[in-house]
Amino acid sequence: MGERRGRRCDPMRHVVRAEYRYDAPDEVKTWHMVRERRNGEIGHVAMCGRRLREDAETRPGTEWGRTDEVFCHSCGALYLREVPSQPLGA
């Protein structure tokens, strides 16, 4: 848990969401990071601002960097600023 202005705040939750090549759901072009909303819903606008399909595949945020397809560099930079550092493989 983090501290902000003297009060506790919950860590932000993140989800990896697919961007498809040619809108084909079987061919992932790039993975993006999406913030989970406070109500538990998963958004469809990536941290880089790209709008993704609402029905696009999602994976836990811990999958960041662990797939064969590339990840959005901008999402990665923003994500790394929001999550506490953890050893690789954790």
Backbone as CSV, one residue per row, in Angstrom:
resi,resn,N_x,N_y,N_z,CA_x,CA_y,CA_z,C_x,C_y,C_z
1,MET,0.829,-1.181,0.000,0.000,0.000,0.000,0.875,1.246,0.000
2,GLY,0.482,2.221,-0.740,1.235,3.459,-0.788,0.665,4.494,0.161
3,GLU,1.425,5.528,0.389,0.988,6.640,1.221,0.891,7.866,0.333
4,ARG,-0.175,8.604,0.473,-0.328,9.831,-0.284,-1.005,10.850,0.614
5,ARG,-0.292,11.926,0.899,-0.815,13.004,1.742,-1.386,12.484,3.055
6,GLY,-0.655,11.574,3.685,-1.060,11.107,4.997,-2.147,10.055,5.014
7,ARG,-2.593,9.590,3.870,-3.622,8.543,3.861,-3.163,7.391,2.987
8,ARG,-3.703,6.251,3.266,-3.333,5.063,2.496,-4.073,5.063,1.170
9,CYS,-3.404,4.591,0.141,-4.072,4.461,-1.155,-3.760,3.080,-1.718
10,ASP,-4.742,2.498,-2.345,-4.571,1.179,-2.934,-3.721,1.290,-4.191
11,PRO,-2.920,0.276,-4.472,-2.141,0.306,-5.707,-3.067,0.212,-6.921
12,MET,-2.675,0.873,-7.986,-3.441,0.837,-9.230,-3.370,-0.573,-9.798
13,ARG,-4.492,-1.051,-10.325,-4.490,-2.365,-10.974,-4.415,-2.160,-12.476
14,HIS,-3.674,-3.036,-13.127,-3.454,-2.937,-14.566,-3.763,-4.267,-15.236
15,VAL,-4.179,-4.181,-16.488,-4.496,-5.354,-17.299,-3.865,-5.147,-18.672
16,VAL,-3.354,-6.217,-19.252,-2.811,-6.174,-20.606,-3.959,-6.460,-21.578
17,ARG,-4.104,-5.633,-22.626,-5.182,-5.824,-23.608,-4.590,-5.820,-25.014
18,ALA,-5.119,-6.685,-25.855,-4.593,-6.869,-27.214,-5.086,-5.804,-28.183
19,GLU,-4.196,-5.436,-29.091,-4.558,-4.684,-30.291,-4.341,-5.653,-31.437
20,TYR,-5.345,-5.823,-32.286,-5.265,-6.826,-33.347,-4.793,-6.238,-34.666
21,ARG,-4.086,-7.053,-35.428,-3.665,-6.683,-36.773,-4.855,-6.888,-37.707
22,TYR,-5.172,-5.901,-38.493,-6.271,-5.974,-39.463,-7.597,-6.346,-38.808
23,ASP,-7.751,-6.044,-37.525,-8.992,-6.297,-36.785,-9.330,-7.785,-36.707
24,ALA,-8.343,-8.642,-36.930,-8.559,-10.093,-36.842,-8.244,-10.554,-35.423
25,PRO,-9.222,-11.118,-34.715,-9.000,-11.471,-33.311,-8.005,-12.600,-33.078
26,ASP,-7.565,-13.249,-34.133,-6.602,-14.335,-33.941,-5.158,-13.885,-34.162
27,GLU,-4.952,-12.606,-34.483,-3.605,-12.119,-34.773,-3.314,-10.848,-33.970
28,VAL,-2.669,-11.025,-32.812,-2.329,-9.887,-31.964,-1.169,-9.128,-32.592
29,LYS,-1.351,-7.828,-32.750,-0.294,-6.966,-33.286,0.578,-6.445,-32.143
30,THR,-0.070,-5.890,-31.126,0.627,-5.254,-30.012,-0.186,-5.429,-28.746
31,TRP,0.491,-5.556,-27.626,-0.177,-5.570,-26.328,-0.051,-4.187,-25.702
32,HIS,-1.130,-3.736,-25.090,-1.158,-2.439,-24.414,-1.530,-2.643,-22.951
33,MET,-1.200,-1.673,-22.134,-1.574,-1.712,-20.724,-2.795,-0.820,-20.526
34,VAL,-3.768,-1.359,-19.793,-5.020,-0.654,-19.508,-5.205,-0.634,-17.995
35,ARG,-5.683,0.479,-17.475,-5.975,0.559,-16.042,-7.331,-0.065,-15.759
36,GLU,-7.388,-0.788,-14.648,-8.672,-1.323,-14.190,-9.394,-0.203,-13.454
37,ARG,-10.676,-0.050,-13.718,-11.451,1.008,-13.064,-11.727,0.645,-11.614
38,ARG,-12.085,1.638,-10.827,-12.359,1.411,-9.401,-13.490,0.421,-9.173
39,ASN,-14.431,0.358,-10.103,-15.556,-0.572,-9.951,-15.203,-1.980,-10.425
40,GLY,-13.944,-2.203,-10.805,-13.505,-3.524,-11.228,-13.608,-3.770,-12.718
41,GLU,-14.256,-2.868,-13.456,-14.349,-3.032,-14.909,-12.988,-2.752,-15.541
42,ILE,-12.748,-3.403,-16.653,-11.499,-3.205,-17.383,-11.764,-2.225,-18.511
43,GLY,-10.991,-1.167,-18.558,-11.168,-0.160,-19.594,-10.732,-0.659,-20.963
44,HIS,-11.036,0.126,-21.986,-10.610,-0.234,-23.336,-9.778,0.875,-23.986
45,VAL,-9.379,1.861,-23.185,-8.455,2.883,-23.672,-7.111,2.624,-22.996
46,ALA,-6.110,2.366,-23.811,-4.779,2.047,-23.285,-4.159,3.270,-22.626
47,MET,-3.153,3.036,-21.827,-2.471,4.128,-21.151,-1.835,5.093,-22.144
48,CYS,-1.510,4.630,-23.343,-0.939,5.489,-24.385,-2.014,6.310,-25.094
49,GLY,-3.289,6.018,-24.818,-4.393,6.751,-25.427,-5.090,6.016,-26.560
50,ARG,-4.535,4.908,-27.018,-5.155,4.160,-28.114,-6.422,3.471,-27.635
51,ARG,-7.492,3.619,-28.429,-8.748,2.926,-28.127,-8.658,1.509,-28.667
52,LEU,-8.977,0.555,-27.813,-8.910,-0.854,-28.184,-10.309,-1.445,-28.193
53,ARG,-10.457,-2.555,-28.881,-11.757,-3.223,-28.916,-12.146,-3.645,-27.510
54,GLU,-13.407,-3.426,-27.161,-13.882,-3.800,-25.831,-13.876,-5.311,-25.635
55,ASP,-13.942,-6.066,-26.730,-13.940,-7.525,-26.618,-12.547,-8.125,-26.853
56,ALA,-11.523,-7.271,-26.890,-10.159,-7.761,-27.117,-9.688,-8.601,-25.936
57,GLU,-8.835,-9.550,-26.236,-8.287,-10.428,-25.202,-7.572,-9.614,-24.133
58,THR,-7.728,-10.045,-22.889,-7.013,-9.423,-21.776,-6.217,-10.482,-21.029
59,ARG,-5.184,-10.018,-20.375,-4.345,-10.873,-19.531,-3.980,-10.070,-18.293
60,PRO,-3.588,-10.751,-17.227,-3.185,-10.021,-16.019,-1.986,-9.114,-16.300
61,GLY,-1.884,-8.034,-15.569,-0.772,-7.110,-15.737,0.586,-7.760,-15.553
62,THR,0.635,-8.852,-14.813,1.898,-9.561,-14.586,2.433,-10.223,-15.855
63,GLU,1.615,-10.284,-16.904,2.050,-10.862,-18.186,2.845,-9.868,-19.025
64,TRP,2.973,-8.622,-18.541,3.692,-7.601,-19.292,5.098,-8.093,-19.627
65,GLY,5.423,-8.114,-20.929,6.749,-8.524,-21.374,6.958,-10.019,-21.477
66,ARG,5.900,-10.789,-21.317,6.054,-12.250,-21.299,5.318,-12.939,-22.452
67,THR,5.140,-12.262,-23.556,4.490,-12.883,-24.715,5.410,-12.765,-25.927
68,ASP,5.064,-13.478,-26.978,5.850,-13.412,-28.211,5.634,-12.097,-28.951
69,GLU,4.446,-11.513,-28.834,4.131,-10.271,-29.535,4.744,-9.085,-28.784
70,VAL,4.907,-7.985,-29.502,5.509,-6.790,-28.898,4.518,-6.065,-27.981
71,PHE,5.075,-5.268,-27.092,4.287,-4.441,-26.192,4.495,-2.977,-26.552
72,CYS,3.477,-2.192,-26.333,3.537,-0.762,-26.624,4.583,-0.099,-25.720
73,HIS,5.530,0.581,-26.325,6.603,1.240,-25.586,6.051,2.336,-24.677
74,SER,5.110,3.122,-25.164,4.545,4.215,-24.361,3.791,3.682,-23.154
75,CYS,2.978,2.646,-23.366,2.263,2.030,-22.240,3.261,1.505,-21.214
76,GLY,4.337,0.897,-21.696,5.344,0.339,-20.802,5.994,1.399,-19.934
77,ALA,6.324,2.533,-20.539,6.955,3.611,-19.779,6.016,4.132,-18.691
78,LEU,4.755,4.318,-19.030,3.777,4.800,-18.048,3.511,3.758,-16.974
79,TYR,3.404,2.510,-17.378,3.156,1.416,-16.439,4.275,1.329,-15.403
80,LEU,5.513,1.408,-15.859,6.645,1.289,-14.944,6.695,2.420,-13.924
81,ARG,6.098,3.551,-14.252,6.044,4.659,-13.292,4.965,4.450,-12.237
82,GLU,3.997,3.574,-12.509,2.872,3.381,-11.591,2.992,2.155,-10.708
83,VAL,3.847,1.223,-11.057,3.937,-0.014,-10.270,5.234,-0.039,-9.476
84,PRO,5.177,-0.610,-8.288,6.425,-0.749,-7.536,7.346,-1.733,-8.244
85,SER,8.636,-1.521,-8.133,9.567,-2.427,-8.804,9.535,-3.791,-8.137
86,GLN,9.586,-4.817,-8.965,9.583,-6.196,-8.500,10.658,-6.945,-9.264
87,PRO,11.277,-7.928,-8.638,12.270,-8.717,-9.363,11.624,-9.455,-10.533
88,LEU,12.355,-9.617,-11.625,11.828,-10.364,-12.765,11.495,-11.783,-12.337
89,GLY,10.417,-12.297,-12.879,9.990,-13.651,-12.555,9.154,-13.734,-11.298
90,ALA,8.884,-12.606,-10.675,8.075,-12.617,-9.441,6.617,-12.793,-9.752
